[in-house]
Amino acid sequence: MERTYHTQMEAARKGIVTPEMEKVAQKENYPVEKIMRWTASGQVVIPANRLHTCIDPNGIGRTLKTKINVNLGVSRDCKDYDIEMQKVMQAVNMGAEAIMDLSSHGNTEPFRKKLTSECPAMIGTVPVYDAVIHYQRDLNTLTARDFIDVVRLHAENGVDFVTLHCGINRDTIKEIKAGKRKMNLVSRGGSLVFAWMSMTGEENPFYQYFDEILDICREYDVTISLGDACRPGCLADATDSVQIGELLRLGELVARARERDVQVMVEGPGHVPMDQIAANMKVEQTICHDAPFYVLGPLVTDIAPGYDHITAAIGGAIAAMNGASFLCYVTPAEHLALPNVDDVHEGIIASKIAAHAADIAKGLPGARDQDDHMADARRKLDWEEQWKYALDPEHARKIRDSRLPEDDHSDTCSMCGKFCAVRSMNKALSGETIDIL
């Protein structure tokens, strides 16, 4: 049947229930009418490019389950697309709802097309990265038109959401040059826009031609992810005037996008002390009209290279509990290297723990069901049932099997053996003798 709408938001505002809304409602345990209402208001987005026909759609919004994104892509030093595709499928199999292709080397279009033709997860990109690669020209030789044309190319390739650093402007350049920040800009896309503006003297093309970008995104139903060029890259820069100033501009762009029925979400910090995370979430909800908030971490300390998947999971759980909708995973390789397959695995698990913990705290329908099933399995000392409900069953099984107790290992583990509290209580409550020695 021919579509009578351009975007999910337009359909919702016309009272049309789309197949994507029905699928999201089923996943979220909500009536489809609620999903439609939240999509119409912009509180929920359903990134689903009309050309990405193999997508398994998901909704993003603070009233829904917290979603996670996995960043992948080749670089000049790590340029094996087969390995990246292996990471993609691993991420999808582990339950990641979105994949962002951040490739910065080689011919990126075939890989991008492969993703949107084979991968059921939402696919995101950062067009400013690809501009230099696509044209094979230095940054200062590119024109504003070049950047906009790459946005269209990505839309035509079936990408579901694009990160655009629209909120950085001449005032930002003045503030950064005044040296008020310890880490300046740590956003790769933001730094490229800053550099282009500094070298050419021109306005940010993603801001200047925002209306044309809206035309493109409306045509293909591409969700705009308003990039946080000014996100804090260390605790000292968190919640400063540069970050909040950009957020104010992003709030204006959220309103402009919604006027055109274009779905939009907002990206956020970054490195933030734990005591500032909740306030950051509330400020974004107010300034950006309750647009879904997509956060990197946030990382709650700067001193854990090699363990930043943990610092990000701590911050991510607090952020999602307080209104963040979408967590960008962080791996142990953050700040150090391109993540390998093992890093991707650890990063996904850490993010899934954070997202799930937050969903329980938010009291979402059915969020605790899996935990309750796990508790039942543990009470019964049913190890096979425990693997069924574990986030990473293979890892859990591997640990247990490598350290089984010497005696009677069918029910207990090597931590307690026959001193196991669960075993003792089960026997006591059933009137059995509790044998220890």
Secondary structure, 3 states (H helix, E strand, C coil): CCCCCCCHHHHHHCCCCCHHHHHHHHHHCCCHHHHHHHHHHCCCECCCCCCCCCCCCCCECCCCCCEEEEEECCCCCCCCHHHHHHHHHHHHHCCCCEEEECCCCCCHHHHHHHHHHHCCCEEEECHHHHHHHHHCCCHHHCCHHHHHHHHHHHHHCCCCEEEECCCCCHHHHHHHHCCCCCCCCCCHHHHHHHHHHHHHCCCCHHHHCHHHHHHHHHHHCCEEEECCCCCCCCHHHCCCHHHHHHHHHHHHHHHHHHHCCCCEEEEECCECCHHHHHHHHHHHHHHCCCCCEEEECCECCCCCCCCHHHHHHHHHHHHHHCCCCEEECCCCCCCCCCCCHHHHHHHHHHHHHHHHHHHHHHCCCCCCHHHHHHHHHHHCCCHHHHHHHCCCHHHHHHHHHHCCCCCCCCCCCCCCHHHCHHHHHHHHHCCCCCCCC
